Amino acid sequence: MRTPIANTSDPTAYFESFLFKPTDRFSAIYPNYQELVSGLSGVSTEAGYELTLL
């Protein structure tokens, strides 16, 4: 592990200090978590037809 930085520093720099580069491809930090949540929620669509009982 690299030398730790102060936990009062920039959050992105603090996160990056924990990564084992270049092999850590599974860890990521996003500046806006709402964009991430909406991007992962997917798109809800319908088939375009409806059933009616007669």
mmCIF file of the N, C-alpha and C atoms, coordinates in Angstrom:
data_MODEL
# 
_entry.id   MODEL 
# 
loop_
_atom_site.group_PDB 
_atom_site.id 
_atom_site.type_symbol 
_atom_site.label_atom_id 
_atom_site.label_alt_id 
_atom_site.label_comp_id 
_atom_site.label_asym_id 
_atom_site.label_entity_id 
_atom_site.label_seq_id 
_atom_site.pdbx_PDB_ins_code 
_atom_site.Cartn_x 
_atom_site.Cartn_y 
_atom_site.Cartn_z 
_atom_site.occupancy 
_atom_site.B_iso_or_equiv 
_atom_site.pdbx_formal_charge 
_atom_site.auth_seq_id 
_atom_site.auth_comp_id 
_atom_site.auth_asym_id 
_atom_site.auth_atom_id 
_atom_site.pdbx_PDB_model_num 
ATOM 1   N N  . MET A 1 1  ? 0.833   -1.174  0.000   1.00 0.00 ? 1  MET A N  1 
ATOM 2   C CA . MET A 1 1  ? 0.000   0.000   0.000   1.00 0.00 ? 1  MET A CA 1 
ATOM 3   C C  . MET A 1 1  ? 0.880   1.240   0.000   1.00 0.00 ? 1  MET A C  1 
ATOM 4   N N  . ARG A 1 2  ? 0.417   2.238   -0.676  1.00 0.00 ? 2  ARG A N  1 
ATOM 5   C CA . ARG A 1 2  ? 1.172   3.493   -0.713  1.00 0.00 ? 2  ARG A CA 1 
ATOM 6   C C  . ARG A 1 2  ? 1.040   4.232   0.606   1.00 0.00 ? 2  ARG A C  1 
ATOM 7   N N  . THR A 1 3  ? 1.808   5.287   0.737   1.00 0.00 ? 3  THR A N  1 
ATOM 8   C CA . THR A 1 3  ? 1.714   6.085   1.953   1.00 0.00 ? 3  THR A CA 1 
ATOM 9   C C  . THR A 1 3  ? 0.351   6.761   1.999   1.00 0.00 ? 3  THR A C  1 
ATOM 10  N N  . PRO A 1 4  ? -0.311  6.703   3.134   1.00 0.00 ? 4  PRO A N  1 
ATOM 11  C CA . PRO A 1 4  ? -1.657  7.285   3.217   1.00 0.00 ? 4  PRO A CA 1 
ATOM 12  C C  . PRO A 1 4  ? -1.622  8.812   3.156   1.00 0.00 ? 4  PRO A C  1 
ATOM 13  N N  . ILE A 1 5  ? -2.719  9.368   2.676   1.00 0.00 ? 5  ILE A N  1 
ATOM 14  C CA . ILE A 1 5  ? -2.856  10.822  2.673   1.00 0.00 ? 5  ILE A CA 1 
ATOM 15  C C  . ILE A 1 5  ? -3.889  11.184  3.731   1.00 0.00 ? 5  ILE A C  1 
ATOM 16  N N  . ALA A 1 6  ? -3.968  12.426  4.061   1.00 0.00 ? 6  ALA A N  1 
ATOM 17  C CA . ALA A 1 6  ? -4.890  12.879  5.110   1.00 0.00 ? 6  ALA A CA 1 
ATOM 18  C C  . ALA A 1 6  ? -6.337  12.676  4.671   1.00 0.00 ? 6  ALA A C  1 
ATOM 19  N N  . ASN A 1 7  ? -7.162  12.220  5.591   1.00 0.00 ? 7  ASN A N  1 
ATOM 20  C CA . ASN A 1 7  ? -8.561  11.988  5.241   1.00 0.00 ? 7  ASN A CA 1 
ATOM 21  C C  . ASN A 1 7  ? -9.354  13.278  5.090   1.00 0.00 ? 7  ASN A C  1 
ATOM 22  N N  . THR A 1 8  ? -8.738  14.403  5.322   1.00 0.00 ? 8  THR A N  1 
ATOM 23  C CA . THR A 1 8  ? -9.398  15.685  5.116   1.00 0.00 ? 8  THR A CA 1 
ATOM 24  C C  . THR A 1 8  ? -9.096  16.267  3.739   1.00 0.00 ? 8  THR A C  1 
ATOM 25  N N  . SER A 1 9  ? -8.342  15.532  2.917   1.00 0.00 ? 9  SER A N  1 
ATOM 26  C CA . SER A 1 9  ? -8.012  16.020  1.578   1.00 0.00 ? 9  SER A CA 1 
ATOM 27  C C  . SER A 1 9  ? -9.184  15.814  0.626   1.00 0.00 ? 9  SER A C  1 
ATOM 28  N N  . ASP A 1 10 ? -8.982  16.136  -0.622  1.00 0.00 ? 10 ASP A N  1 
ATOM 29  C CA . ASP A 1 10 ? -9.997  16.006  -1.658  1.00 0.00 ? 10 ASP A CA 1 
ATOM 30  C C  . ASP A 1 10 ? -10.499 14.557  -1.712  1.00 0.00 ? 10 ASP A C  1 
ATOM 31  N N  . PRO A 1 11 ? -11.827 14.319  -1.734  1.00 0.00 ? 11 PRO A N  1 
ATOM 32  C CA . PRO A 1 11 ? -12.343 12.948  -1.736  1.00 0.00 ? 11 PRO A CA 1 
ATOM 33  C C  . PRO A 1 11 ? -11.864 12.099  -2.909  1.00 0.00 ? 11 PRO A C  1 
ATOM 34  N N  . THR A 1 12 ? -11.725 12.712  -4.082  1.00 0.00 ? 12 THR A N  1 
ATOM 35  C CA . THR A 1 12 ? -11.257 11.959  -5.237  1.00 0.00 ? 12 THR A CA 1 
ATOM 36  C C  . THR A 1 12 ? -9.808  11.531  -5.046  1.00 0.00 ? 12 THR A C  1 
ATOM 37  N N  . ALA A 1 13 ? -8.981  12.419  -4.557  1.00 0.00 ? 13 ALA A N  1 
ATOM 38  C CA . ALA A 1 13 ? -7.578  12.081  -4.319  1.00 0.00 ? 13 ALA A CA 1 
ATOM 39  C C  . ALA A 1 13 ? -7.449  11.043  -3.210  1.00 0.00 ? 13 ALA A C  1 
ATOM 40  N N  . TYR A 1 14 ? -8.284  11.140  -2.195  1.00 0.00 ? 14 TYR A N  1 
ATOM 41  C CA . TYR A 1 14 ? -8.267  10.166  -1.100  1.00 0.00 ? 14 TYR A CA 1 
ATOM 42  C C  . TYR A 1 14 ? -8.653  8.778   -1.611  1.00 0.00 ? 14 TYR A C  1 
ATOM 43  N N  . PHE A 1 15 ? -9.681  8.708   -2.461  1.00 0.00 ? 15 PHE A N  1 
ATOM 44  C CA . PHE A 1 15 ? -10.097 7.439   -3.049  1.00 0.00 ? 15 PHE A CA 1 
ATOM 45  C C  . PHE A 1 15 ? -9.010  6.866   -3.936  1.00 0.00 ? 15 PHE A C  1 
ATOM 46  N N  . GLU A 1 16 ? -8.418  7.705   -4.778  1.00 0.00 ? 16 GLU A N  1 
ATOM 47  C CA . GLU A 1 16 ? -7.378  7.261   -5.698  1.00 0.00 ? 16 GLU A CA 1 
ATOM 48  C C  . GLU A 1 16 ? -6.149  6.737   -4.956  1.00 0.00 ? 16 GLU A C  1 
ATOM 49  N N  . SER A 1 17 ? -5.918  7.214   -3.739  1.00 0.00 ? 17 SER A N  1 
ATOM 50  C CA . SER A 1 17 ? -4.741  6.758   -2.997  1.00 0.00 ? 17 SER A CA 1 
ATOM 51  C C  . SER A 1 17 ? -4.867  5.307   -2.558  1.00 0.00 ? 17 SER A C  1 
ATOM 52  N N  . PHE A 1 18 ? -6.086  4.776   -2.497  1.00 0.00 ? 18 PHE A N  1 
ATOM 53  C CA . PHE A 1 18 ? -6.289  3.385   -2.100  1.00 0.00 ? 18 PHE A CA 1 
ATOM 54  C C  . PHE A 1 18 ? -6.208  2.397   -3.255  1.00 0.00 ? 18 PHE A C  1 
ATOM 55  N N  . LEU A 1 19 ? -6.300  2.874   -4.483  1.00 0.00 ? 19 LEU A N  1 
ATOM 56  C CA . LEU A 1 19 ? -6.340  1.985   -5.634  1.00 0.00 ? 19 LEU A CA 1 
ATOM 57  C C  . LEU A 1 19 ? -4.974  1.380   -5.919  1.00 0.00 ? 19 LEU A C  1 
ATOM 58  N N  . PHE A 1 20 ? -4.991  0.153   -6.374  1.00 0.00 ? 20 PHE A N  1 
ATOM 59  C CA . PHE A 1 20 ? -3.778  -0.523  -6.810  1.00 0.00 ? 20 PHE A CA 1 
ATOM 60  C C  . PHE A 1 20 ? -3.737  -0.418  -8.324  1.00 0.00 ? 20 PHE A C  1 
ATOM 61  N N  . LYS A 1 21 ? -3.030  0.578   -8.813  1.00 0.00 ? 21 LYS A N  1 
ATOM 62  C CA . LYS A 1 21 ? -3.020  0.861   -10.242 1.00 0.00 ? 21 LYS A CA 1 
ATOM 63  C C  . LYS A 1 21 ? -1.885  0.136   -10.916 1.00 0.00 ? 21 LYS A C  1 
ATOM 64  N N  . PRO A 1 22 ? -1.997  -0.256  -12.129 1.00 0.00 ? 22 PRO A N  1 
ATOM 65  C CA . PRO A 1 22 ? -3.087  -0.121  -13.097 1.00 0.00 ? 22 PRO A CA 1 
ATOM 66  C C  . PRO A 1 22 ? -4.035  -1.316  -13.102 1.00 0.00 ? 22 PRO A C  1 
ATOM 67  N N  . THR A 1 23 ? -3.892  -2.240  -12.171 1.00 0.00 ? 23 THR A N  1 
ATOM 68  C CA . THR A 1 23 ? -4.680  -3.470  -12.249 1.00 0.00 ? 23 THR A CA 1 
ATOM 69  C C  . THR A 1 23 ? -6.060  -3.378  -11.615 1.00 0.00 ? 23 THR A C  1 
ATOM 70  N N  . ASP A 1 24 ? -6.352  -2.365  -10.850 1.00 0.00 ? 24 ASP A N  1 
ATOM 71  C CA . ASP A 1 24 ? -7.664  -2.240  -10.219 1.00 0.00 ? 24 ASP A CA 1 
ATOM 72  C C  . ASP A 1 24 ? -8.636  -1.579  -11.184 1.00 0.00 ? 24 ASP A C  1 
ATOM 73  N N  . ARG A 1 25 ? -9.362  -2.407  -11.909 1.00 0.00 ? 25 ARG A N  1 
ATOM 74  C CA . ARG A 1 25 ? -10.309 -1.881  -12.890 1.00 0.00 ? 25 ARG A CA 1 
ATOM 75  C C  . ARG A 1 25 ? -11.748 -1.944  -12.405 1.00 0.00 ? 25 ARG A C  1 
ATOM 76  N N  . PHE A 1 26 ? -11.969 -2.430  -11.196 1.00 0.00 ? 26 PHE A N  1 
ATOM 77  C CA . PHE A 1 26 ? -13.321 -2.600  -10.684 1.00 0.00 ? 26 PHE A CA 1 
ATOM 78  C C  . PHE A 1 26 ? -13.761 -1.475  -9.748  1.00 0.00 ? 26 PHE A C  1 
ATOM 79  N N  . SER A 1 27 ? -12.853 -0.645  -9.312  1.00 0.00 ? 27 SER A N  1 
ATOM 80  C CA . SER A 1 27 ? -13.188 0.448   -8.399  1.00 0.00 ? 27 SER A CA 1 
ATOM 81  C C  . SER A 1 27 ? -13.333 1.743   -9.186  1.00 0.00 ? 27 SER A C  1 
ATOM 82  N N  . ALA A 1 28 ? -14.366 2.497   -8.838  1.00 0.00 ? 28 ALA A N  1 
ATOM 83  C CA . ALA A 1 28 ? -14.611 3.765   -9.530  1.00 0.00 ? 28 ALA A CA 1 
ATOM 84  C C  . ALA A 1 28 ? -15.272 4.730   -8.570  1.00 0.00 ? 28 ALA A C  1 
ATOM 85  N N  . ILE A 1 29 ? -15.099 6.009   -8.853  1.00 0.00 ? 29 ILE A N  1 
ATOM 86  C CA . ILE A 1 29 ? -15.761 7.055   -8.082  1.00 0.00 ? 29 ILE A CA 1 
ATOM 87  C C  . ILE A 1 29 ? -16.448 7.981   -9.077  1.00 0.00 ? 29 ILE A C  1 
ATOM 88  N N  . TYR A 1 30 ? -17.669 8.351   -8.759  1.00 0.00 ? 30 TYR A N  1 
ATOM 89  C CA . TYR A 1 30 ? -18.463 9.191   -9.647  1.00 0.00 ? 30 TYR A CA 1 
ATOM 90  C C  . TYR A 1 30 ? -18.775 10.504  -8.943  1.00 0.00 ? 30 TYR A C  1 
ATOM 91  N N  . PRO A 1 31 ? -18.634 11.636  -9.642  1.00 0.00 ? 31 PRO A N  1 
ATOM 92  C CA . PRO A 1 31 ? -18.885 12.923  -9.002  1.00 0.00 ? 31 PRO A CA 1 
ATOM 93  C C  . PRO A 1 31 ? -20.362 13.160  -8.696  1.00 0.00 ? 31 PRO A C  1 
ATOM 94  N N  . ASN A 1 32 ? -21.262 12.557  -9.465  1.00 0.00 ? 32 ASN A N  1 
ATOM 95  C CA . ASN A 1 32 ? -22.695 12.759  -9.252  1.00 0.00 ? 32 ASN A CA 1 
ATOM 96  C C  . ASN A 1 32 ? -23.364 11.388  -9.188  1.00 0.00 ? 32 ASN A C  1 
ATOM 97  N N  . TYR A 1 33 ? -23.736 10.950  -8.001  1.00 0.00 ? 33 TYR A N  1 
ATOM 98  C CA . TYR A 1 33 ? -24.293 9.604   -7.871  1.00 0.00 ? 33 TYR A CA 1 
ATOM 99  C C  . TYR A 1 33 ? -25.687 9.502   -8.472  1.00 0.00 ? 33 TYR A C  1 
ATOM 100 N N  . GLN A 1 34 ? -26.420 10.614  -8.587  1.00 0.00 ? 34 GLN A N  1 
ATOM 101 C CA . GLN A 1 34 ? -27.751 10.573  -9.188  1.00 0.00 ? 34 GLN A CA 1 
ATOM 102 C C  . GLN A 1 34 ? -27.671 10.174  -10.662 1.00 0.00 ? 34 GLN A C  1 
ATOM 103 N N  . GLU A 1 35 ? -26.655 10.640  -11.374 1.00 0.00 ? 35 GLU A N  1 
ATOM 104 C CA . GLU A 1 35 ? -26.469 10.247  -12.770 1.00 0.00 ? 35 GLU A CA 1 
ATOM 105 C C  . GLU A 1 35 ? -26.168 8.759   -12.867 1.00 0.00 ? 35 GLU A C  1 
ATOM 106 N N  . LEU A 1 36 ? -25.392 8.249   -11.950 1.00 0.00 ? 36 LEU A N  1 
ATOM 107 C CA . LEU A 1 36 ? -25.067 6.825   -11.935 1.00 0.00 ? 36 LEU A CA 1 
ATOM 108 C C  . LEU A 1 36 ? -26.314 5.988   -11.678 1.00 0.00 ? 36 LEU A C  1 
ATOM 109 N N  . VAL A 1 37 ? -27.115 6.382   -10.699 1.00 0.00 ? 37 VAL A N  1 
ATOM 110 C CA . VAL A 1 37 ? -28.329 5.633   -10.369 1.00 0.00 ? 37 VAL A CA 1 
ATOM 111 C C  . VAL A 1 37 ? -29.298 5.641   -11.541 1.00 0.00 ? 37 VAL A C  1 
ATOM 112 N N  . SER A 1 38 ? -29.490 6.782   -12.160 1.00 0.00 ? 38 SER A N  1 
ATOM 113 C CA . SER A 1 38 ? -30.416 6.856   -13.289 1.00 0.00 ? 38 SER A CA 1 
ATOM 114 C C  . SER A 1 38 ? -29.874 6.110   -14.505 1.00 0.00 ? 38 SER A C  1 
ATOM 115 N N  . GLY A 1 39 ? -28.565 6.080   -14.660 1.00 0.00 ? 39 GLY A N  1 
ATOM 116 C CA . GLY A 1 39 ? -27.974 5.336   -15.766 1.00 0.00 ? 39 GLY A CA 1 
ATOM 117 C C  . GLY A 1 39 ? -28.073 3.832   -15.578 1.00 0.00 ? 39 GLY A C  1 
ATOM 118 N N  . LEU A 1 40 ? -28.068 3.372   -14.344 1.00 0.00 ? 40 LEU A N  1 
ATOM 119 C CA . LEU A 1 40 ? -28.151 1.940   -14.071 1.00 0.00 ? 40 LEU A CA 1 
ATOM 120 C C  . LEU A 1 40 ? -29.583 1.440   -13.925 1.00 0.00 ? 40 LEU A C  1 
ATOM 121 N N  . SER A 1 41 ? -30.552 2.346   -13.862 1.00 0.00 ? 41 SER A N  1 
ATOM 122 C CA . SER A 1 41 ? -31.934 1.925   -13.658 1.00 0.00 ? 41 SER A CA 1 
ATOM 123 C C  . SER A 1 41 ? -32.546 1.318   -14.916 1.00 0.00 ? 41 SER A C  1 
ATOM 124 N N  . GLY A 1 42 ? -31.998 1.582   -16.065 1.00 0.00 ? 42 GLY A N  1 
ATOM 125 C CA . GLY A 1 42 ? -32.501 0.997   -17.301 1.00 0.00 ? 42 GLY A CA 1 
ATOM 126 C C  . GLY A 1 42 ? -33.685 1.759   -17.860 1.00 0.00 ? 42 GLY A C  1 
ATOM 127 N N  . VAL A 1 43 ? -34.215 1.243   -18.935 1.00 0.00 ? 43 VAL A N  1 
ATOM 128 C CA . VAL A 1 43 ? -35.338 1.872   -19.608 1.00 0.00 ? 43 VAL A CA 1 
ATOM 129 C C  . VAL A 1 43 ? -36.510 0.896   -19.548 1.00 0.00 ? 43 VAL A C  1 
ATOM 130 N N  . SER A 1 44 ? -37.629 1.376   -19.091 1.00 0.00 ? 44 SER A N  1 
ATOM 131 C CA . SER A 1 44 ? -38.828 0.545   -19.013 1.00 0.00 ? 44 SER A CA 1 
ATOM 132 C C  . SER A 1 44 ? -39.686 0.804   -20.239 1.00 0.00 ? 44 SER A C  1 
ATOM 133 N N  . THR A 1 45 ? -39.912 -0.228  -21.027 1.00 0.00 ? 45 THR A N  1 
ATOM 134 C CA . THR A 1 45 ? -40.736 -0.083  -22.227 1.00 0.00 ? 45 THR A CA 1 
ATOM 135 C C  . THR A 1 45 ? -41.814 -1.156  -22.237 1.00 0.00 ? 45 THR A C  1 
ATOM 136 N N  . GLU A 1 46 ? -42.817 -0.936  -23.052 1.00 0.00 ? 46 GLU A N  1 
ATOM 137 C CA . GLU A 1 46 ? -43.890 -1.900  -23.243 1.00 0.00 ? 46 GLU A CA 1 
ATOM 138 C C  . GLU A 1 46 ? -43.819 -2.497  -24.629 1.00 0.00 ? 46 GLU A C  1 
ATOM 139 N N  . ALA A 1 47 ? -44.502 -3.603  -24.819 1.00 0.00 ? 47 ALA A N  1 
ATOM 140 C CA . ALA A 1 47 ? -44.467 -4.280  -26.109 1.00 0.00 ? 47 ALA A CA 1 
ATOM 141 C C  . ALA A 1 47 ? -45.293 -3.564  -27.170 1.00 0.00 ? 47 ALA A C  1 
ATOM 142 N N  . GLY A 1 48 ? -46.218 -2.697  -26.781 1.00 0.00 ? 48 GLY A N  1 
ATOM 143 C CA . GLY A 1 48 ? -46.994 -1.948  -27.759 1.00 0.00 ? 48 GLY A CA 1 
ATOM 144 C C  . GLY A 1 48 ? -48.372 -2.533  -28.015 1.00 0.00 ? 48 GLY A C  1 
ATOM 145 N N  . TYR A 1 49 ? -48.797 -3.473  -27.210 1.00 0.00 ? 49 TYR A N  1 
ATOM 146 C CA . TYR A 1 49 ? -50.130 -4.028  -27.374 1.00 0.00 ? 49 TYR A CA 1 
ATOM 147 C C  . TYR A 1 49 ? -50.774 -4.177  -26.006 1.00 0.00 ? 49 TYR A C  1 
ATOM 148 N N  . GLU A 1 50 ? -52.093 -4.333  -25.993 1.00 0.00 ? 50 GLU A N  1 
ATOM 149 C CA . GLU A 1 50 ? -52.796 -4.553  -24.732 1.00 0.00 ? 50 GLU A CA 1 
ATOM 150 C C  . GLU A 1 50 ? -53.843 -5.639  -24.943 1.00 0.00 ? 50 GLU A C  1 
ATOM 151 N N  . LEU A 1 51 ? -54.177 -6.353  -23.895 1.00 0.00 ? 51 LEU A N  1 
ATOM 152 C CA . LEU A 1 51 ? -55.147 -7.424  -23.959 1.00 0.00 ? 51 LEU A CA 1 
ATOM 153 C C  . LEU A 1 51 ? -56.487 -6.929  -23.466 1.00 0.00 ? 51 LEU A C  1 
ATOM 154 N N  . THR A 1 52 ? -57.542 -7.309  -24.162 1.00 0.00 ? 52 THR A N  1 
ATOM 155 C CA . THR A 1 52 ? -58.899 -6.958  -23.771 1.00 0.00 ? 52 THR A CA 1 
ATOM 156 C C  . THR A 1 52 ? -59.728 -8.226  -23.762 1.00 0.00 ? 52 THR A C  1 
ATOM 157 N N  . LEU A 1 53 ? -60.422 -8.481  -22.676 1.00 0.00 ? 53 LEU A N  1 
ATOM 158 C CA . LEU A 1 53 ? -61.285 -9.652  -22.590 1.00 0.00 ? 53 LEU A CA 1 
ATOM 159 C C  . LEU A 1 53 ? -62.678 -9.283  -23.075 1.00 0.00 ? 53 LEU A C  1 
ATOM 160 N N  . LEU A 1 54 ? -63.244 -10.115 -23.924 1.00 0.00 ? 54 LEU A N  1 
ATOM 161 C CA . LEU A 1 54 ? -64.582 -9.891  -24.468 1.00 0.00 ? 54 LEU A CA 1 
ATOM 162 C C  . LEU A 1 54 ? -65.534 -10.930 -23.963 1.00 0.00 ? 54 LEU A C  1 
# 
